Amino acid sequence: MGEATYEFTAEECGSKKKEEDALDYVRMGMGEFGCVFVIVFISCMGCIVGLSEEAASHLQKCIAGGLSVMTAMQIFGHISGAHANPAVTVSAYLMNVIDGRKAVIYIACQVLGGITGYAVLLFLTPKDLTMSGSHCVTSPNPKITVTQAFLVEVVITFILVVAITCCWDQRCKHNLDSFSVRIGFVVTACALAAGPYTGASMNPARSIGPALWHKNYDYLYIYIFAPLMGGAISGLFYKYILLKPQY
């Protein structure tokens, strides 16, 4: 995720490496749309119960989620940088990797991708398997408080986005081969650990689609604001603490 070819230097910080025209923005927007489409479609398909004799296990859901992110990055990484997540885009904006206009385009396309990806899955899946009103809708475990759920999403999103922001650090530019695989494993690890707590969304665009189609908005605010906060904190943390100044 991120603009994997970007070298984060003082000369380039806050500026564009080249002039981008309208067609470039269309391509990048399509890339972000496609990223979240793939993530929501594959990860939520992995949660379908009833098409096979075996129920979808927690491990299966986590692997589907991690591999969906890896797949999206592999397909669209060179098109848009495969942020695939508004939390990543917020981090990129705070680190001056992208400007405000591009950030708005990315986030809008990401949300639309999630809505469309889940719509296609609903169309392709027997209605009786998705009529519960909660299929693939992220919600906190009833045993934890709303505050705990919010903080869990902040922390796991922070971990994920810090792992991603290193691709904008010049010291990491020679260590980006198989980057998509590594981030897929980070997503899987966070989902395995935090899934029982909150469903481990880490991505507002991933949660909005299912919530919208099922009209289930009870806890959606957690899955919008907590990941955005985690992404913002990670961007500021990397920029002011971990990033080595260029002189």
C-alpha positions as a Markdown table, in Angstrom:
| # | Residue | x | y | z |
|---|---|---|---|---|
| 1 | Met | 0.0 | 0.0 | 0.0 |
| 2 | Gly | 1.1 | 3.5 | -0.5 |
| 3 | Glu | 3.0 | 4.8 | -3.4 |
| 4 | Ala | 5.7 | 2.1 | -3.4 |
| 5 | Thr | 7.9 | 3.9 | -5.9 |
| 6 | Tyr | 7.9 | 7.1 | -3.8 |
| 7 | Glu | 11.2 | 8.1 | -2.3 |
| 8 | Phe | 10.5 | 10.3 | 0.7 |
| 9 | Thr | 13.2 | 13.0 | 0.4 |
| 10 | Ala | 13.3 | 16.6 | 1.6 |
| 11 | Glu | 13.2 | 17.9 | -1.9 |
| 12 | Glu | 10.1 | 15.9 | -2.8 |
| 13 | Cys | 8.3 | 16.1 | 0.5 |
| 14 | Gly | 5.0 | 18.0 | 0.0 |
| 15 | Ser | 5.5 | 18.2 | -3.8 |
| 16 | Lys | 4.7 | 16.1 | -6.8 |
| 17 | Lys | 7.3 | 14.2 | -8.6 |
| 18 | Lys | 5.6 | 15.0 | -11.9 |
| 19 | Glu | 2.6 | 16.9 | -13.0 |
| 20 | Glu | -0.6 | 14.8 | -13.0 |
| 21 | Asp | -3.4 | 15.3 | -15.4 |
| 22 | Ala | -7.1 | 14.5 | -15.1 |
| 23 | Leu | -6.6 | 11.1 | -16.7 |
| 24 | Asp | -4.0 | 10.2 | -14.1 |
| 25 | Tyr | -6.5 | 11.0 | -11.3 |
| 26 | Val | -9.1 | 8.9 | -13.0 |
| 27 | Arg | -6.7 | 5.9 | -13.2 |
| 28 | Met | -5.7 | 6.4 | -9.6 |
| 29 | Gly | -9.3 | 6.7 | -8.5 |
| 30 | Met | -10.2 | 3.5 | -10.4 |
| 31 | Gly | -7.2 | 1.8 | -8.7 |
| 32 | Glu | -8.5 | 2.7 | -5.2 |
| 33 | Phe | -12.1 | 1.7 | -6.1 |
| 34 | Gly | -10.8 | -1.6 | -7.4 |
| 35 | Cys | -8.7 | -2.2 | -4.3 |
| 36 | Val | -11.5 | -1.9 | -1.8 |
| 37 | Phe | -13.9 | -3.8 | -4.2 |
| 38 | Val | -11.5 | -6.7 | -4.2 |
| 39 | Ile | -11.0 | -6.6 | -0.4 |
| 40 | Val | -14.7 | -6.4 | 0.5 |
| 41 | Phe | -15.8 | -8.9 | -2.1 |
| 42 | Ile | -13.2 | -11.6 | -1.2 |
| 43 | Ser | -13.2 | -11.1 | 2.6 |
| 44 | Cys | -17.0 | -11.0 | 2.9 |
| 45 | Met | -17.4 | -13.9 | 0.6 |
| 46 | Gly | -15.1 | -15.8 | 3.0 |
| 47 | Cys | -17.6 | -15.2 | 5.8 |
| 48 | Ile | -20.6 | -16.8 | 3.9 |
| 49 | Val | -22.0 | -19.7 | 5.9 |
| 50 | Gly | -24.3 | -22.4 | 4.3 |
| 51 | Leu | -22.8 | -23.1 | 0.9 |
| 52 | Ser | -20.6 | -25.9 | 2.3 |
| 53 | Glu | -20.9 | -28.5 | 5.0 |
| 54 | Glu | -18.3 | -26.7 | 7.1 |
| 55 | Ala | -18.9 | -23.4 | 8.9 |
| 56 | Ala | -16.5 | -20.6 | 8.2 |
| 57 | Ser | -14.0 | -20.6 | 11.0 |
| 58 | His | -12.3 | -17.6 | 12.5 |
| 59 | Leu | -9.0 | -18.7 | 10.8 |
| 60 | Gln | -10.7 | -18.9 | 7.4 |
| 61 | Lys | -12.1 | -15.4 | 7.7 |
| 62 | Cys | -8.7 | -14.0 | 8.8 |
| 63 | Ile | -6.9 | -15.7 | 5.9 |
| 64 | Ala | -9.5 | -14.5 | 3.4 |
| 65 | Gly | -9.1 | -10.9 | 4.7 |
| 66 | Gly | -5.3 | -11.0 | 4.7 |
| 67 | Leu | -5.1 | -12.5 | 1.2 |
| 68 | Ser | -7.7 | -10.1 | -0.1 |
| 69 | Val | -5.5 | -7.2 | 0.9 |
| 70 | Met | -2.4 | -8.9 | -0.7 |
| 71 | Thr | -4.4 | -9.4 | -3.9 |
| 72 | Ala | -5.6 | -5.8 | -4.1 |
| 73 | Met | -2.1 | -4.5 | -3.6 |
| 74 | Gln | -0.6 | -6.8 | -6.2 |
| 75 | Ile | -3.2 | -5.8 | -8.8 |
| 76 | Phe | -3.4 | -2.0 | -8.1 |
| 77 | Gly | -0.2 | -1.1 | -6.3 |
| 78 | His | 1.4 | 0.4 | -9.4 |
| 79 | Ile | -1.7 | 2.2 | -10.4 |
| 80 | Ser | -2.6 | 4.2 | -7.3 |
| 81 | Gly | -0.2 | 3.0 | -4.6 |
| 82 | Ala | -3.1 | 0.7 | -3.3 |
| 83 | His | -3.9 | 2.7 | -0.2 |
| 84 | Ala | -7.1 | 0.6 | -0.1 |
| 85 | Asn | -8.1 | 2.3 | 3.2 |
| 86 | Pro | -9.0 | 5.8 | 4.2 |
| 87 | Ala | -6.8 | 5.4 | 7.3 |
| 88 | Val | -3.8 | 4.9 | 5.1 |
| 89 | Thr | -4.8 | 7.9 | 2.9 |
| 90 | Val | -5.1 | 10.1 | 6.0 |
| 91 | Ser | -1.6 | 8.9 | 7.1 |
| 92 | Ala | -0.2 | 9.7 | 3.6 |
| 93 | Tyr | -1.7 | 13.1 | 3.7 |
| 94 | Leu | -0.3 | 14.0 | 7.1 |
| 95 | Met | 3.1 | 12.7 | 5.9 |
| 96 | Asn | 2.9 | 15.0 | 2.8 |
| 97 | Val | 3.0 | 12.0 | 0.5 |
| 98 | Ile | -0.2 | 13.1 | -1.2 |
| 99 | Asp | -2.1 | 16.4 | -1.4 |
| 100 | Gly | -5.6 | 17.1 | -0.1 |
| 101 | Arg | -7.2 | 16.9 | -3.5 |
| 102 | Lys | -5.8 | 13.4 | -4.1 |
| 103 | Ala | -6.7 | 12.3 | -0.6 |
| 104 | Val | -10.4 | 13.3 | -1.1 |
| 105 | Ile | -10.5 | 11.4 | -4.4 |
| 106 | Tyr | -8.9 | 8.4 | -2.9 |
| 107 | Ile | -11.3 | 8.2 | 0.1 |
| 108 | Ala | -14.4 | 8.7 | -2.1 |
| 109 | Cys | -13.4 | 6.0 | -4.5 |
| 110 | Gln | -12.5 | 3.6 | -1.6 |
| 111 | Val | -15.9 | 4.0 | 0.0 |
| 112 | Leu | -17.6 | 3.5 | -3.4 |
| 113 | Gly | -15.5 | 0.4 | -4.0 |
| 114 | Gly | -16.6 | -1.1 | -0.7 |
| 115 | Ile | -20.3 | -0.4 | -1.4 |
| 116 | Thr | -20.1 | -1.8 | -4.9 |
| 117 | Gly | -18.0 | -4.9 | -3.8 |
| 118 | Tyr | -20.6 | -5.9 | -1.3 |
| 119 | Ala | -23.5 | -5.2 | -3.7 |
| 120 | Val | -22.0 | -7.6 | -6.2 |
| 121 | Leu | -21.5 | -10.3 | -3.5 |
| 122 | Leu | -25.2 | -9.9 | -2.5 |
| 123 | Phe | -26.2 | -10.4 | -6.1 |
| 124 | Leu | -24.1 | -13.5 | -6.4 |
| 125 | Thr | -25.1 | -15.1 | -3.1 |
| 126 | Pro | -28.4 | -16.9 | -2.2 |
| 127 | Lys | -30.5 | -14.3 | -0.3 |
| 128 | Asp | -31.3 | -16.6 | 2.6 |
| 129 | Leu | -27.5 | -16.7 | 3.5 |
| 130 | Thr | -27.3 | -12.9 | 3.8 |
| 131 | Met | -30.7 | -11.9 | 5.1 |
| 132 | Ser | -29.7 | -11.9 | 8.8 |
| 133 | Gly | -28.9 | -8.2 | 8.6 |
| 134 | Ser | -25.5 | -8.7 | 10.2 |
| 135 | His | -23.5 | -10.7 | 7.6 |
| 136 | Cys | -20.1 | -9.2 | 7.3 |
| 137 | Val | -21.2 | -6.2 | 9.4 |
| 138 | Thr | -18.5 | -5.3 | 11.9 |
| 139 | Ser | -19.6 | -5.0 | 15.5 |
| 140 | Pro | -18.0 | -5.2 | 19.0 |
| 141 | Asn | -18.2 | -8.3 | 21.1 |
| 142 | Pro | -21.0 | -7.8 | 23.6 |
| 143 | Lys | -18.5 | -8.7 | 26.4 |
| 144 | Ile | -16.4 | -5.5 | 25.8 |
| 145 | Thr | -17.4 | -1.9 | 26.2 |
| 146 | Val | -17.8 | 0.6 | 23.3 |
| 147 | Thr | -14.7 | 2.4 | 24.6 |
| 148 | Gln | -12.7 | -0.8 | 24.6 |
| 149 | Ala | -13.9 | -1.6 | 21.0 |
| 150 | Phe | -12.9 | 1.9 | 19.9 |
| 151 | Leu | -9.5 | 1.7 | 21.3 |
| 152 | Val | -8.9 | -1.8 | 19.9 |
| 153 | Glu | -9.6 | -0.5 | 16.4 |
| 154 | Val | -7.4 | 2.5 | 17.0 |
| 155 | Val | -4.4 | 0.3 | 18.1 |
| 156 | Ile | -4.7 | -2.4 | 15.4 |
| 157 | Thr | -5.1 | 0.3 | 12.7 |
| 158 | Phe | -2.1 | 2.1 | 14.1 |
| 159 | Ile | -0.1 | -1.1 | 13.9 |
| 160 | Leu | -1.2 | -1.8 | 10.3 |
| 161 | Val | -0.7 | 1.7 | 9.0 |
| 162 | Val | 2.8 | 2.1 | 10.6 |
| 163 | Ala | 3.7 | -1.1 | 8.8 |
| 164 | Ile | 2.6 | 0.5 | 5.6 |
| 165 | Thr | 4.1 | 3.9 | 6.0 |
| 166 | Cys | 7.6 | 2.5 | 5.9 |
| 167 | Cys | 7.2 | 2.3 | 2.1 |
| 168 | Trp | 7.4 | 6.1 | 2.0 |
| 169 | Asp | 10.7 | 6.1 | 3.9 |
| 170 | Gln | 13.8 | 6.3 | 1.7 |
| 171 | Arg | 15.6 | 3.9 | 4.0 |
| 172 | Cys | 13.1 | 1.2 | 3.0 |
| 173 | Lys | 13.1 | 1.8 | -0.8 |
| 174 | His | 15.3 | -1.3 | -1.5 |
| 175 | Asn | 13.1 | -3.5 | 0.8 |
| 176 | Leu | 9.8 | -3.4 | -1.0 |
| 177 | Asp | 9.8 | -6.6 | -3.0 |
| 178 | Ser | 7.0 | -8.8 | -1.7 |
| 179 | Phe | 5.6 | -5.8 | 0.2 |
| 180 | Ser | 2.1 | -6.9 | -0.6 |
| 181 | Val | 2.7 | -10.3 | 1.0 |
| 182 | Arg | 4.0 | -8.7 | 4.2 |
| 183 | Ile | 1.1 | -6.4 | 4.6 |
| 184 | Gly | -1.3 | -9.3 | 4.0 |
| 185 | Phe | 0.4 | -11.1 | 6.9 |
| 186 | Val | 0.1 | -8.0 | 9.1 |
| 187 | Val | -3.7 | -7.8 | 8.3 |
| 188 | Thr | -4.0 | -11.5 | 9.1 |
| 189 | Ala | -2.2 | -11.2 | 12.4 |
| 190 | Cys | -4.3 | -8.3 | 13.5 |
| 191 | Ala | -7.5 | -10.0 | 12.5 |
| 192 | Leu | -6.5 | -13.3 | 14.2 |
| 193 | Ala | -5.8 | -11.4 | 17.5 |
| 194 | Ala | -8.5 | -8.7 | 17.4 |
| 195 | Gly | -11.3 | -10.4 | 15.4 |
| 196 | Pro | -13.0 | -11.8 | 18.6 |
| 197 | Tyr | -13.0 | -8.2 | 20.0 |
| 198 | Thr | -14.3 | -6.1 | 17.2 |
| 199 | Gly | -14.2 | -8.0 | 13.9 |
| 200 | Ala | -10.9 | -6.2 | 13.2 |
| 201 | Ser | -12.0 | -3.9 | 10.5 |
| 202 | Met | -9.1 | -1.4 | 10.5 |
| 203 | Asn | -10.7 | 0.1 | 7.4 |
| 204 | Pro | -13.8 | 2.4 | 7.3 |
| 205 | Ala | -14.4 | 1.6 | 3.6 |
| 206 | Arg | -14.5 | -2.1 | 4.4 |
| 207 | Ser | -17.2 | -1.5 | 7.1 |
| 208 | Ile | -19.4 | 1.0 | 5.4 |
| 209 | Gly | -20.5 | -1.2 | 2.5 |
| 210 | Pro | -22.1 | -4.1 | 4.5 |
| 211 | Ala | -23.5 | -1.7 | 7.1 |
| 212 | Leu | -25.2 | 0.4 | 4.3 |
| 213 | Trp | -26.7 | -2.5 | 2.4 |
| 214 | His | -28.0 | -4.1 | 5.7 |
| 215 | Lys | -29.1 | -0.7 | 7.1 |
| 216 | Asn | -27.2 | -1.7 | 10.3 |
| 217 | Tyr | -25.6 | 1.5 | 11.6 |
| 218 | Asp | -25.5 | 0.7 | 15.3 |
| 219 | Tyr | -21.7 | 0.7 | 15.7 |
| 220 | Leu | -20.6 | 2.1 | 12.4 |
| 221 | Tyr | -19.2 | 5.3 | 14.0 |
| 222 | Ile | -16.6 | 3.1 | 15.8 |
| 223 | Tyr | -15.4 | 1.6 | 12.5 |
| 224 | Ile | -15.2 | 5.0 | 10.8 |
| 225 | Phe | -13.6 | 7.2 | 13.4 |
| 226 | Ala | -11.4 | 4.7 | 15.3 |
| 227 | Pro | -9.4 | 3.6 | 12.2 |
| 228 | Leu | -9.1 | 7.2 | 11.0 |
| 229 | Met | -7.7 | 8.1 | 14.4 |
| 230 | Gly | -5.3 | 5.2 | 14.3 |
| 231 | Gly | -4.2 | 6.2 | 10.8 |
| 232 | Ala | -3.7 | 9.8 | 11.8 |
| 233 | Ile | -1.6 | 8.9 | 14.8 |
| 234 | Ser | 0.5 | 6.5 | 12.8 |
| 235 | Gly | 1.3 | 9.1 | 10.2 |
| 236 | Leu | 2.3 | 11.7 | 12.8 |
| 237 | Phe | 4.2 | 9.1 | 14.8 |
| 238 | Tyr | 6.2 | 8.0 | 11.7 |
| 239 | Lys | 6.8 | 11.5 | 10.4 |
| 240 | Tyr | 8.0 | 13.1 | 13.7 |
| 241 | Ile | 9.5 | 10.1 | 15.5 |
| 242 | Leu | 10.7 | 7.4 | 13.1 |
| 243 | Leu | 11.4 | 9.3 | 9.9 |
| 244 | Lys | 15.1 | 10.3 | 9.6 |
| 245 | Pro | 15.3 | 14.0 | 8.5 |
| 246 | Gln | 16.9 | 14.6 | 5.2 |
| 247 | Tyr | 19.5 | 17.4 | 5.2 |
